[in-house]
């Protein structure tokens, strides 16, 4: 598969996973504040939400069921550093006081259509991921 086709497929899969995570968190009672918050050099925060009085930065990882690398293996030291820099940039532009801050991880696993049920996803929500 040519690189640009694979990249487009991965971007589409990632956007689909973010939409699944967005809907999942709303159904759990989270209030969405921002999505795809981009910091020029640092990177992007997939979702920023309120969980009652807590401000939560959500990293969404989307994988196919048969993907060799687990979503947990993708949280590299470089990714952690970029995420922390993006969080700092967000907080610098928002002066509201927050009771608590945390980072959650939503792992969306895409299951291909292999029956009459069609495509579906499973969602794993990890609260309070340690970035240090």
Buried (B, 14 or more C-beta within 10 A) or exposed (E): EEEEEEEEEEEEBBEBBBBBBBEBBEEEEBEBBEBEBEBEEBBEBBBBBBBEEBBBBBBBBBBEEEEEEEBEEEBEEEBBEBBBBBBEBBBEEEEEEEEEEBBBBBBBBBBEEEEEEEEEBEBEBBEEBEBE
